[in-house]
Amino acid sequence: MSAIPSTLENFDTLALATRLGEACRACGMSVTAAESCTGGGVAHAITEIAGSSAYFETGYVTYSNAAKTRQLGVPEEALATHGAVSREVVEAMVAGACRDSGANLAVAISGVAGPGGGSQAKPVGMVWLAWGDAVTQGAVCRHFDGNRHAVREQALRAALAGLIERLEGTQAPQEKSL
């Protein structure tokens, strides 16, 4: 099972980043991103918008497990027990990113973009995303189709859409999975 896709995910990245900026300004909120498989794509999209420094101060590209622990405080036990592509890890990434940056809201992404690296338990295209703050987080597992570029692009759009939904109060119901 995976979360119900947002209709916002049909928009292009620039349109999503623009709408995110508008929502941040309207709510007086700041955001941050803790990324693994998207490699800084969320931060790049957000900072494509002029004036984004008003609501985006920093982002984290924590591609390795060691970086997740060192930069975001992800417990080594969570990584050893559940693996980097898991609910426990992305929720810890969100909490750590908010604590470190002071942002009101964060998104975290960890997945298997491919073409290799997948397994039966965690196939290529499986991506965990989490949103929240330093205290409360929620995560969903999504399964995206396509090549490495396509998986990363879909994860990026889902991440931005989720931030917008939380800021605008339009979060769609989501299934908990795995």
C-alpha positions in Angstrom: 0.0 0.0 0.0 1.1 3.6 -0.5 -0.3 7.0 0.4 -2.9 8.5 -1.7 -1.2 10.7 -4.3 -1.9 14.4 -4.0 -3.4 16.1 -7.0 -0.7 18.8 -6.5 1.8 16.2 -7.7 0.5 16.8 -11.2 2.0 20.3 -11.2 5.6 21.0 -12.3 8.3 21.6 -9.8 8.5 25.3 -10.4 4.8 25.8 -9.9 4.9 23.7 -6.7 7.9 25.7 -5.4 6.1 29.0 -6.1 3.0 27.9 -4.3 5.1 26.6 -1.4 6.6 30.1 -1.1 3.2 31.7 -1.2 2.0 29.4 1.5 5.0 30.0 3.7 4.6 33.7 3.5 0.9 33.6 4.1 1.4 31.4 7.3 4.6 33.1 8.4 6.3 29.7 8.5 9.7 28.4 7.6 10.6 25.1 6.0 13.6 22.8 5.7 14.4 19.6 3.8 16.3 16.5 4.9 17.1 14.6 1.7 18.7 11.3 0.8 17.7 9.9 -2.6 16.7 13.3 -4.0 20.2 14.6 -3.4 19.2 18.2 -2.7 16.5 18.4 -5.3 13.9 19.8 -2.8 16.3 22.5 -1.6 17.2 23.3 -5.2 13.5 23.7 -6.2 12.7 25.9 -3.2 15.7 28.2 -3.8 14.8 28.6 -7.5 12.2 31.1 -6.2 13.4 34.6 -5.6 13.0 35.6 -2.0 13.0 32.1 -0.7 15.5 33.0 2.0 12.5 34.5 3.9 11.2 31.0 4.6 14.1 28.6 3.7 17.4 28.9 5.6 19.0 25.6 5.1 18.6 22.1 3.8 20.4 18.8 4.5 21.6 16.2 2.0 22.4 13.2 4.1 23.0 10.5 1.6 25.0 8.2 3.8 23.9 6.7 7.1 26.8 8.3 8.9 25.6 11.7 7.7 22.1 11.0 8.8 23.4 10.3 12.3 26.0 13.1 12.4 23.9 15.9 10.9 20.4 15.0 11.9 20.8 12.9 15.0 19.2 9.8 13.4 19.8 7.0 16.0 22.3 4.4 14.7 19.9 1.8 16.2 17.1 2.9 13.9 19.4 2.6 10.9 20.7 -0.8 11.9 17.2 -2.1 12.8 15.0 -0.6 10.0 17.4 0.6 7.4 17.7 4.0 5.9 14.6 3.5 3.8 12.1 3.4 6.6 9.4 5.3 8.5 11.6 5.4 11.6 14.5 7.0 9.8 12.6 9.7 7.8 10.7 10.7 10.9 14.0 11.1 12.8 15.3 13.1 9.9 12.4 15.5 10.1 12.8 16.0 13.8 16.6 16.5 13.5 16.3 19.0 10.6 13.7 21.1 12.5 15.8 21.0 15.7 19.0 22.0 13.9 17.5 24.6 11.5 14.8 26.1 13.7 12.3 25.7 10.8 8.7 25.2 11.6 8.1 22.4 9.2 10.4 19.9 7.4 10.1 17.2 4.8 12.4 14.1 4.8 13.0 11.7 1.9 14.8 8.4 1.8 14.3 5.8 -0.9 15.7 3.4 -3.5 15.9 5.4 -6.8 17.7 2.7 -8.7 18.6 1.3 -11.0 20.4 -0.9 -8.5 20.1 -1.2 -4.7 16.7 -2.6 -4.5 15.6 -5.8 -2.8 12.4 -7.8 -2.5 11.6 -6.0 0.8 12.7 -2.6 -0.6 12.3 -2.5 -4.4 13.5 0.2 -6.7 11.0 3.0 -6.6 10.1 2.6 -2.9 10.4 6.0 -1.1 9.6 7.0 2.4 8.6 10.6 3.0 7.9 12.3 6.3 6.6 15.7 7.2 6.4 17.4 10.6 8.3 19.4 13.1 10.8 18.7 16.0 8.0 17.0 18.1 5.5 15.5 15.7 6.1 13.7 12.4 4.1 11.5 10.1 5.4 9.3 7.3 4.1 7.6 4.2 5.6 5.0 1.9 5.2 5.5 -1.9 6.2 3.3 -4.8 7.2 5.3 -7.9 7.6 3.9 -11.4 10.3 4.6 -13.9 14.0 5.1 -14.1 16.2 6.8 -11.5 15.4 10.3 -12.8 11.7 9.6 -12.8 11.7 8.2 -9.2 13.6 11.2 -7.9 11.4 13.6 -9.7 8.2 12.0 -8.4 9.6 12.0 -4.9 10.5 15.7 -5.2 7.0 16.6 -6.3 5.4 14.5 -3.6 7.7 16.2 -1.0 6.8 19.7 -2.1 3.1 18.8 -2.4 3.1 17.5 1.1 4.6 20.7 2.5 2.0 22.8 0.7 -0.8 20.6 1.9 0.3 21.0 5.5 0.8 24.7 5.3 -2.6 25.2 3.5 -4.4 22.8 5.7 -5.5 20.7 2.8 -3.7 17.5 3.7 -5.5 14.6 2.1 -6.2 11.4 4.0 -3.3 9.0 3.9 -3.0 5.3 4.3 -0.4 4.1 6.7 1.7 1.5 5.0 4.4 -1.1 5.7 
